[in-house]
Amino acid sequence: MPRLSVITPTYNQAEFIEDTIKSVLSQSFEDFEYIIVDSCSDDGTEEIVRNYEKKDPRILYIREKDRGQADGINKGLRRAKGDVVCWINSDDMYFDKNVFKKAIKAFESRGAGLVLGDAWYCDREGKFTEYSPSDRKGGDWLIKRWYYIVQPSCFWINRGKLLDTSYDFAFDWKFFAGLFDTEKKVFIHEPLSIYRMYDDNKTGLDNAARRKEIWRLKDEFASSKADIYWSRELYRIYKKAEKTGNDGLKRRADLISRILFHISGRRIAGF
């Protein structure tokens, strides 16, 4: 059995997926399986993955329609045989060849149940834009107000936990908040991944649908009344902005969110 299972969900990401695959297969720690779950891409993704599948027996390619990203990841999680598991989306990359080695060492030497590393954000072309530390020095309550971790820099003990497919945007937030409740966390204060941020990826597409899910999730977390209220108001503002075409409403709301975040001691988070 492999020590680590790596999962990549994908759909029509031929522009980026080869960078993702290379960053996985180049790792100095080699005891892993690599499960790529493709929702029947029609843009050349299949040809790229098949080419690598022929060369590396650690790759398991699953090509079938799914019911969204969370469902695709769950297909990989159900097949995962590793003691430790992670997922990296098909437009992101691992930072260098020693990422897996560093993560596995944290499980072995520090008794981790969940390992979280720092990350770089980059643009569509791969240019670094912002550094994101994994440890924001807050209590476990903070993750239920503010989703500050970067998902491809996270690794966890495989206990068969799956994502909530009733969420399209916030499934990862709910998943990791649950791990914060149950696992011993170890932070690696080094970059483990490069997270690509651009206008039409899921995170960059900050729309009313995403804001509605955040409001729902904050309510499920039983966050503070003020935090839930502001999440609801943000959804309403974003919905109005998209209905009227007035993006200025979003920009003003985002500015107010940042002000509230700081004056509330991070207890009201609108992002």
C-alpha positions as YAML, in Angstrom:
chain: A
units: angstrom
residues:
- id: 1
  name: MET
  ca: [0.00, 0.00, 0.00]
- id: 2
  name: PRO
  ca: [1.31, 3.50, -0.82]
- id: 3
  name: ARG
  ca: [2.09, 5.83, 2.03]
- id: 4
  name: LEU
  ca: [0.38, 8.75, 0.27]
- id: 5
  name: SER
  ca: [-2.60, 9.15, -2.07]
- id: 6
  name: VAL
  ca: [-2.71, 12.27, -4.23]
- id: 7
  name: ILE
  ca: [-5.97, 13.21, -5.97]
- id: 8
  name: THR
  ca: [-6.48, 15.66, -8.83]
- id: 9
  name: PRO
  ca: [-10.03, 16.43, -10.00]
- id: 10
  name: THR
  ca: [-10.18, 17.99, -13.44]
- id: 11
  name: TYR
  ca: [-12.46, 19.19, -16.19]
- id: 12
  name: ASN
  ca: [-11.19, 20.97, -19.30]
- id: 13
  name: GLN
  ca: [-7.90, 22.10, -17.77]
- id: 14
  name: ALA
  ca: [-5.57, 21.13, -20.61]
- id: 15
  name: GLU
  ca: [-3.99, 24.59, -20.34]
- id: 16
  name: PHE
  ca: [-2.61, 23.83, -16.87]
- id: 17
  name: ILE
  ca: [-2.83, 20.15, -15.96]
- id: 18
  name: GLU
  ca: [0.58, 19.15, -17.31]
- id: 19
  name: ASP
  ca: [2.22, 21.55, -14.84]
- id: 20
  name: THR
  ca: [0.22, 19.93, -12.04]
- id: 21
  name: ILE
  ca: [1.17, 16.39, -13.09]
- id: 22
  name: LYS
  ca: [4.86, 17.26, -13.42]
- id: 23
  name: SER
  ca: [4.89, 18.81, -9.94]
- id: 24
  name: VAL
  ca: [3.48, 15.55, -8.51]
- id: 25
  name: LEU
  ca: [5.64, 13.07, -10.42]
- id: 26
  name: SER
  ca: [8.86, 15.00, -9.74]
- id: 27
  name: GLN
  ca: [8.59, 14.55, -5.97]
- id: 28
  name: SER
  ca: [11.64, 13.07, -4.23]
- id: 29
  name: PHE
  ca: [9.33, 11.03, -1.97]
- id: 30
  name: GLU
  ca: [8.10, 8.37, -4.37]
- id: 31
  name: ASP
  ca: [5.83, 6.11, -2.30]
- id: 32
  name: PHE
  ca: [2.50, 7.46, -3.53]
- id: 33
  name: GLU
  ca: [-0.38, 6.77, -5.86]
- id: 34
  name: TYR
  ca: [-1.74, 9.51, -8.08]
- id: 35
  name: ILE
  ca: [-5.50, 9.42, -8.80]
- id: 36
  name: ILE
  ca: [-6.68, 11.77, -11.56]
- id: 37
  name: VAL
  ca: [-10.46, 12.07, -11.80]
- id: 38
  name: ASP
  ca: [-11.61, 13.60, -15.09]
- id: 39
  name: SER
  ca: [-15.24, 14.51, -15.70]
- id: 40
  name: CYS
  ca: [-14.90, 13.64, -19.41]
- id: 41
  name: SER
  ca: [-12.91, 16.68, -20.55]
- id: 42
  name: ASP
  ca: [-13.08, 17.43, -24.27]
- id: 43
  name: ASP
  ca: [-10.20, 19.91, -24.57]
- id: 44
  name: GLY
  ca: [-7.18, 17.64, -24.83]
- id: 45
  name: THR
  ca: [-6.88, 16.85, -21.12]
- id: 46
  name: GLU
  ca: [-7.37, 13.13, -21.78]
- id: 47
  name: GLU
  ca: [-4.46, 12.96, -24.23]
- id: 48
  name: ILE
  ca: [-2.13, 14.67, -21.76]
- id: 49
  name: VAL
  ca: [-3.10, 12.37, -18.87]
- id: 50
  name: ARG
  ca: [-2.97, 9.20, -20.99]
- id: 51
  name: ASN
  ca: [0.55, 10.07, -22.06]
- id: 52
  name: TYR
  ca: [1.74, 10.24, -18.45]
- id: 53
  name: GLU
  ca: [-0.33, 7.21, -17.46]
- id: 54
  name: LYS
  ca: [1.62, 5.09, -19.96]
- id: 55
  name: LYS
  ca: [4.92, 6.18, -18.42]
- id: 56
  name: ASP
  ca: [4.14, 5.97, -14.70]
- id: 57
  name: PRO
  ca: [2.27, 3.05, -13.06]
- id: 58
  name: ARG
  ca: [1.47, 5.17, -10.00]
- id: 59
  name: ILE
  ca: [-1.17, 7.02, -12.03]
- id: 60
  name: LEU
  ca: [-4.78, 5.84, -11.85]
- id: 61
  name: TYR
  ca: [-6.91, 7.71, -14.40]
- id: 62
  name: ILE
  ca: [-10.66, 7.74, -13.80]
- id: 63
  name: ARG
  ca: [-12.59, 9.28, -16.68]
- id: 64
  name: GLU
  ca: [-16.33, 9.54, -16.05]
- id: 65
  name: LYS
  ca: [-18.93, 12.23, -15.52]
- id: 66
  name: ASP
  ca: [-19.36, 13.55, -11.99]
- id: 67
  name: ARG
  ca: [-21.87, 15.76, -10.22]
- id: 68
  name: GLY
  ca: [-19.42, 18.56, -9.55]
- id: 69
  name: GLN
  ca: [-15.94, 19.04, -8.16]
- id: 70
  name: ALA
  ca: [-16.68, 17.67, -4.69]
- id: 71
  name: ASP
  ca: [-18.17, 14.51, -6.19]
- id: 72
  name: GLY
  ca: [-15.08, 14.06, -8.37]
- id: 73
  name: ILE
  ca: [-12.76, 14.43, -5.38]
- id: 74
  name: ASN
  ca: [-14.88, 11.96, -3.41]
- id: 75
  name: LYS
  ca: [-14.42, 9.40, -6.17]
- id: 76
  name: GLY
  ca: [-10.70, 9.73, -5.64]
- id: 77
  name: LEU
  ca: [-10.99, 9.62, -1.85]
- id: 78
  name: ARG
  ca: [-12.99, 6.39, -2.03]
- id: 79
  name: ARG
  ca: [-10.25, 4.80, -4.15]
- id: 80
  name: ALA
  ca: [-7.38, 6.16, -2.06]
- id: 81
  name: LYS
  ca: [-5.26, 3.47, -0.40]
- id: 82
  name: GLY
  ca: [-2.64, 5.71, 1.23]
- id: 83
  name: ASP
  ca: [-2.19, 6.29, 4.93]
- id: 84
  name: VAL
  ca: [-2.06, 10.00, 4.14]
- id: 85
  name: VAL
  ca: [-4.16, 11.78, 1.53]
- id: 86
  name: CYS
  ca: [-4.26, 15.15, -0.22]
- id: 87
  name: TRP
  ca: [-5.75, 16.73, -3.30]
- id: 88
  name: ILE
  ca: [-4.41, 19.29, -5.70]
- id: 89
  name: ASN
  ca: [-6.56, 20.88, -8.37]
- id: 90
  name: SER
  ca: [-5.53, 20.72, -12.01]
- id: 91
  name: ASP
  ca: [-4.44, 24.36, -12.23]
- id: 92
  name: ASP
  ca: [-2.23, 24.33, -9.10]
- id: 93
  name: MET
  ca: [1.29, 23.00, -8.49]
- id: 94
  name: TYR
  ca: [3.52, 21.80, -5.68]
- id: 95
  name: PHE
  ca: [6.22, 24.28, -4.79]
- id: 96
  name: ASP
  ca: [9.25, 22.03, -5.21]
- id: 97
  name: LYS
  ca: [10.31, 18.38, -5.31]
- id: 98
  name: ASN
  ca: [10.52, 17.99, -1.50]
- id: 99
  name: VAL
  ca: [6.93, 18.82, -0.55]
- id: 100
  name: PHE
  ca: [5.81, 15.22, 0.06]
- id: 101
  name: LYS
  ca: [8.98, 14.47, 2.02]
- id: 102
  name: LYS
  ca: [8.35, 17.42, 4.34]
- id: 103
  name: ALA
  ca: [4.71, 16.49, 4.86]
- id: 104
  name: ILE
  ca: [5.39, 12.81, 5.60]
- id: 105
  name: LYS
  ca: [8.15, 13.79, 8.04]
- id: 106
  name: ALA
  ca: [5.63, 15.88, 10.00]
- id: 107
  name: PHE
  ca: [3.34, 12.86, 10.33]
- id: 108
  name: GLU
  ca: [6.20, 10.61, 11.41]
- id: 109
  name: SER
  ca: [8.07, 12.89, 13.79]
- id: 110
  name: ARG
  ca: [5.41, 15.23, 15.13]
- id: 111
  name: GLY
  ca: [2.35, 12.98, 15.35]
- id: 112
  name: ALA
  ca: [0.27, 15.10, 13.01]
- id: 113
  name: GLY
  ca: [-3.24, 14.30, 11.90]
- id: 114
  name: LEU
  ca: [-3.38, 17.35, 9.64]
- id: 115
  name: VAL
  ca: [-0.38, 19.08, 8.10]
- id: 116
  name: LEU
  ca: [-0.75, 22.61, 6.72]
- id: 117
  name: GLY
  ca: [1.90, 24.51, 4.78]
- id: 118
  name: ASP
  ca: [2.28, 28.00, 3.41]
- id: 119
  name: ALA
  ca: [1.62, 28.81, -0.24]
- id: 120
  name: TRP
  ca: [2.26, 31.26, -3.01]
- id: 121
  name: TYR
  ca: [-0.57, 32.64, -5.14]
- id: 122
  name: CYS
  ca: [0.21, 33.13, -8.81]
- id: 123
  name: ASP
  ca: [-1.57, 34.51, -11.84]
- id: 124
  name: ARG
  ca: [-2.65, 32.66, -14.95]
- id: 125
  name: GLU
  ca: [0.87, 32.77, -16.38]
- id: 126
  name: GLY
  ca: [2.46, 31.49, -13.17]
- id: 127
  name: LYS
  ca: [3.86, 34.79, -11.85]
- id: 128
  name: PHE
  ca: [3.88, 34.94, -8.05]
- id: 129
  name: THR
  ca: [1.47, 37.56, -6.71]
- id: 130
  name: GLU
  ca: [1.06, 37.02, -2.93]
- id: 131
  name: TYR
  ca: [2.45, 34.87, -0.11]
- id: 132
  name: SER
  ca: [-0.06, 33.12, 2.16]
- id: 133
  name: PRO
  ca: [1.08, 31.81, 5.58]
- id: 134
  name: SER
  ca: [-0.76, 28.77, 6.88]
- id: 135
  name: ASP
  ca: [-0.74, 29.69, 10.57]
- id: 136
  name: ARG
  ca: [-2.68, 32.85, 11.43]
- id: 137
  name: LYS
  ca: [-2.18, 32.42, 15.19]
- id: 138
  name: GLY
  ca: [-5.86, 32.12, 15.98]
- id: 139
  name: GLY
  ca: [-7.92, 29.62, 17.92]
- id: 140
  name: ASP
  ca: [-9.79, 26.84, 16.18]
- id: 141
  name: TRP
  ca: [-12.80, 29.18, 16.00]
- id: 142
  name: LEU
  ca: [-10.99, 31.29, 13.41]
- id: 143
  name: ILE
  ca: [-11.28, 28.73, 10.60]
- id: 144
  name: LYS
  ca: [-15.08, 28.91, 10.96]
- id: 145
  name: ARG
  ca: [-15.03, 32.66, 10.36]
- id: 146
  name: TRP
  ca: [-12.24, 33.00, 7.82]
- id: 147
  name: TYR
  ca: [-11.07, 30.37, 5.30]
- id: 148
  name: TYR
  ca: [-7.42, 31.34, 5.38]
- id: 149
  name: ILE
  ca: [-5.68, 28.06, 4.57]
- id: 150
  name: VAL
  ca: [-4.61, 27.13, 1.04]
- id: 151
  name: GLN
  ca: [-6.00, 23.67, 0.23]
- id: 152
  name: PRO
  ca: [-3.20, 22.18, -1.95]
- id: 153
  name: SER
  ca: [-0.77, 22.82, 0.93]
- id: 154
  name: CYS
  ca: [-2.77, 20.46, 3.20]
- id: 155
  name: PHE
  ca: [-2.26, 16.75, 3.94]
- id: 156
  name: TRP
  ca: [-4.22, 14.59, 6.40]
- id: 157
  name: ILE
  ca: [-4.47, 11.08, 7.81]
- id: 158
  name: ASN
  ca: [-6.78, 8.99, 5.66]
- id: 159
  name: ARG
  ca: [-9.78, 8.07, 7.82]
- id: 160
  name: GLY
  ca: [-12.24, 7.80, 4.93]
- id: 161
  name: LYS
  ca: [-13.70, 11.28, 5.41]
- id: 162
  name: LEU
  ca: [-15.56, 12.65, 2.35]
- id: 163
  name: LEU
  ca: [-16.64, 16.09, 1.16]
- id: 164
  name: ASP
  ca: [-20.18, 17.43, 1.48]
- id: 165
  name: THR
  ca: [-21.45, 17.44, -2.13]
- id: 166
  name: SER
  ca: [-24.37, 19.72, -1.27]
- id: 167
  name: TYR
  ca: [-21.86, 22.57, -1.50]
- id: 168
  name: ASP
  ca: [-20.45, 23.68, -4.87]
- id: 169
  name: PHE
  ca: [-18.08, 26.38, -3.60]
- id: 170
  name: ALA
  ca: [-17.56, 25.91, 0.15]
- id: 171
  name: PHE
  ca: [-17.10, 22.13, 0.36]
- id: 172
  name: ASP
  ca: [-13.36, 22.46, 1.05]
- id: 173
  name: TRP
  ca: [-13.92, 25.05, 3.79]
- id: 174
  name: LYS
  ca: [-16.39, 22.76, 5.56]
- id: 175
  name: PHE
  ca: [-14.07, 19.76, 5.14]
- id: 176
  name: PHE
  ca: [-11.00, 21.39, 6.66]
- id: 177
  name: ALA
  ca: [-12.98, 23.05, 9.45]
- id: 178
  name: GLY
  ca: [-14.09, 19.53, 10.38]
- id: 179
  name: LEU
  ca: [-10.48, 18.31, 10.40]
- id: 180
  name: PHE
  ca: [-9.54, 21.22, 12.66]
- id: 181
  name: ASP
  ca: [-12.05, 19.83, 15.17]
- id: 182
  name: THR
  ca: [-10.72, 16.25, 15.12]
- id: 183
  name: GLU
  ca: [-7.03, 16.21, 14.18]
- id: 184
  name: LYS
  ca: [-3.76, 17.40, 15.68]
- id: 185
  name: LYS
  ca: [-2.53, 20.23, 13.47]
- id: 186
  name: VAL
  ca: [1.10, 20.76, 12.49]
- id: 187
  name: PHE
  ca: [2.07, 23.87, 10.55]
- id: 188
  name: ILE
  ca: [5.00, 23.88, 8.15]
- id: 189
  name: HIS
  ca: [6.17, 27.46, 7.79]
- id: 190
  name: GLU
  ca: [7.39, 26.96, 4.25]
- id: 191
  name: PRO
  ca: [5.60, 27.12, 0.89]
- id: 192
  name: LEU
  ca: [4.24, 23.73, -0.15]
- id: 193
  name: SER
  ca: [2.10, 24.74, -3.12]
- id: 194
  name: ILE
  ca: [1.47, 27.36, -5.77]
- id: 195
  name: TYR
  ca: [-2.20, 28.29, -6.06]
- id: 196
  name: ARG
  ca: [-3.24, 29.75, -9.39]
- id: 197
  name: MET
  ca: [-5.75, 32.59, -9.04]
- id: 198
  name: TYR
  ca: [-7.47, 34.08, -12.08]
- id: 199
  name: ASP
  ca: [-10.85, 35.58, -12.91]
- id: 200
  name: ASP
  ca: [-12.58, 32.47, -14.22]
- id: 201
  name: ASN
  ca: [-11.36, 29.87, -11.74]
- id: 202
  name: LYS
  ca: [-13.73, 28.89, -8.97]
- id: 203
  name: THR
  ca: [-12.22, 31.05, -6.24]
- id: 204
  name: GLY
  ca: [-11.64, 34.00, -8.53]
- id: 205
  name: LEU
  ca: [-15.27, 33.78, -9.63]
- id: 206
  name: ASP
  ca: [-16.53, 35.47, -6.46]
- id: 207
  name: ASN
  ca: [-20.24, 35.59, -7.19]
- id: 208
  name: ALA
  ca: [-23.57, 35.63, -5.37]
- id: 209
  name: ALA
  ca: [-23.86, 31.84, -5.51]
- id: 210
  name: ARG
  ca: [-20.59, 31.50, -3.60]
- id: 211
  name: ARG
  ca: [-21.64, 34.16, -1.11]
- id: 212
  name: LYS
  ca: [-24.92, 32.35, -0.49]
- id: 213
  name: GLU
  ca: [-23.04, 29.16, 0.35]
- id: 214
  name: ILE
  ca: [-20.75, 31.03, 2.74]
- id: 215
  name: TRP
  ca: [-23.79, 32.45, 4.52]
- id: 216
  name: ARG
  ca: [-25.25, 28.94, 4.75]
- id: 217
  name: LEU
  ca: [-21.96, 27.52, 6.04]
- id: 218
  name: LYS
  ca: [-21.53, 30.22, 8.68]
- id: 219
  name: ASP
  ca: [-25.04, 29.42, 9.90]
- id: 220
  name: GLU
  ca: [-24.15, 25.71, 9.99]
- id: 221
  name: PHE
  ca: [-21.02, 26.52, 11.99]
- id: 222
  name: ALA
  ca: [-23.19, 28.49, 14.45]
- id: 223
  name: SER
  ca: [-20.91, 31.49, 14.03]
- id: 224
  name: SER
  ca: [-21.65, 34.77, 15.80]
- id: 225
  name: LYS
  ca: [-24.88, 36.54, 14.93]
- id: 226
  name: ALA
  ca: [-22.92, 39.48, 13.55]
- id: 227
  name: ASP
  ca: [-20.82, 37.24, 11.31]
- id: 228
  name: ILE
  ca: [-23.86, 35.40, 9.99]
- id: 229
  name: TYR
  ca: [-25.69, 38.68, 9.45]
- id: 230
  name: TRP
  ca: [-22.85, 40.20, 7.44]
- id: 231
  name: SER
  ca: [-22.49, 37.03, 5.34]
- id: 232
  name: ARG
  ca: [-26.19, 37.26, 4.51]
- id: 233
  name: GLU
  ca: [-25.88, 40.95, 3.62]
- id: 234
  name: LEU
  ca: [-22.92, 40.24, 1.35]
- id: 235
  name: TYR
  ca: [-24.97, 37.66, -0.51]
- id: 236
  name: ARG
  ca: [-27.78, 40.18, -0.99]
- id: 237
  name: ILE
  ca: [-25.37, 42.89, -2.16]
- id: 238
  name: TYR
  ca: [-23.67, 40.54, -4.62]
- id: 239
  name: LYS
  ca: [-27.03, 39.35, -5.92]
- id: 240
  name: LYS
  ca: [-28.14, 42.95, -6.49]
- id: 241
  name: ALA
  ca: [-24.81, 43.82, -8.13]
- id: 242
  name: GLU
  ca: [-25.12, 40.94, -10.59]
- id: 243
  name: LYS
  ca: [-28.75, 41.76, -11.33]
- id: 244
  name: THR
  ca: [-28.01, 45.42, -12.03]
- id: 245
  name: GLY
  ca: [-24.51, 45.03, -13.49]
- id: 246
  name: ASN
  ca: [-23.14, 47.40, -10.85]
- id: 247
  name: ASP
  ca: [-19.80, 45.87, -9.79]
- id: 248
  name: GLY
  ca: [-19.13, 48.94, -7.68]
- id: 249
  name: LEU
  ca: [-21.51, 47.49, -5.09]
- id: 250
  name: LYS
  ca: [-19.19, 44.50, -4.70]
- id: 251
  name: ARG
  ca: [-16.09, 46.65, -4.36]
- id: 252
  name: ARG
  ca: [-17.68, 48.80, -1.65]
- id: 253
  name: ALA
  ca: [-18.93, 45.72, 0.18]
- id: 254
  name: ASP
  ca: [-15.46, 44.16, 0.06]
- id: 255
  name: LEU
  ca: [-13.94, 47.33, 1.51]
- id: 256
  name: ILE
  ca: [-16.47, 47.31, 4.34]
- id: 257
  name: SER
  ca: [-15.69, 43.62, 4.92]
- id: 258
  name: ARG
  ca: [-12.00, 44.38, 5.41]
- id: 259
  name: ILE
  ca: [-12.76, 47.17, 7.84]
- id: 260
  name: LEU
  ca: [-15.16, 44.99, 9.84]
- id: 261
  name: PHE
  ca: [-12.63, 42.17, 9.86]
- id: 262
  name: HIS
  ca: [-9.98, 44.31, 11.53]
- id: 263
  name: ILE
  ca: [-12.14, 46.24, 14.01]
- id: 264
  name: SER
  ca: [-13.91, 43.03, 15.13]
- id: 265
  name: GLY
  ca: [-10.66, 41.19, 15.85]
- id: 266
  name: ARG
  ca: [-11.26, 38.84, 12.88]
- id: 267
  name: ARG
  ca: [-14.67, 37.76, 14.25]
- id: 268
  name: ILE
  ca: [-16.62, 39.22, 11.33]
- id: 269
  name: ALA
  ca: [-15.10, 37.93, 8.11]
- id: 270
  name: GLY
  ca: [-16.59, 38.63, 4.72]
- id: 271
  name: PHE
  ca: [-14.10, 36.70, 2.60]
...
